[in-house]
C-alpha cells in the first residue's frame, strides 16, 4: 500500500534526475541491500550512484528478489546486514 502511495512520485523524480540529485545531498552512510534476482539489476542502481561521487556500500543477497525481509532464503541474512549497518 505504501509502495503504491509513493511510487508515482518516485518515477517522476527519477525521470527528472531529481532523485539522484537528492541522493548526492545526503550526509549519512549509504548502504544498498539488493536481491540478486531483483527485477532492478544491481548494476542499474550502482551505476548512477557511482557517478555521484558519494561513498556507499553494496550487499547483494543470493536467491533473493525485491523484498528480502519477506523472502525465506534471504530474510535472516538481510536482517543481519541491517543490524550490522545500524551498529547493533
Secondary structure as UniProt FT lines:
FT   HELIX           2..16
FT   HELIX           18..24
FT   STRAND          31..35
FT   TURN            36..37
FT   HELIX           42..50
FT   TURN            51..53
FT   STRAND          57..61
FT   TURN            62..63
FT   TURN            68..70
FT   TURN            72..74
FT   HELIX           75..85
FT   TURN            86..87
//
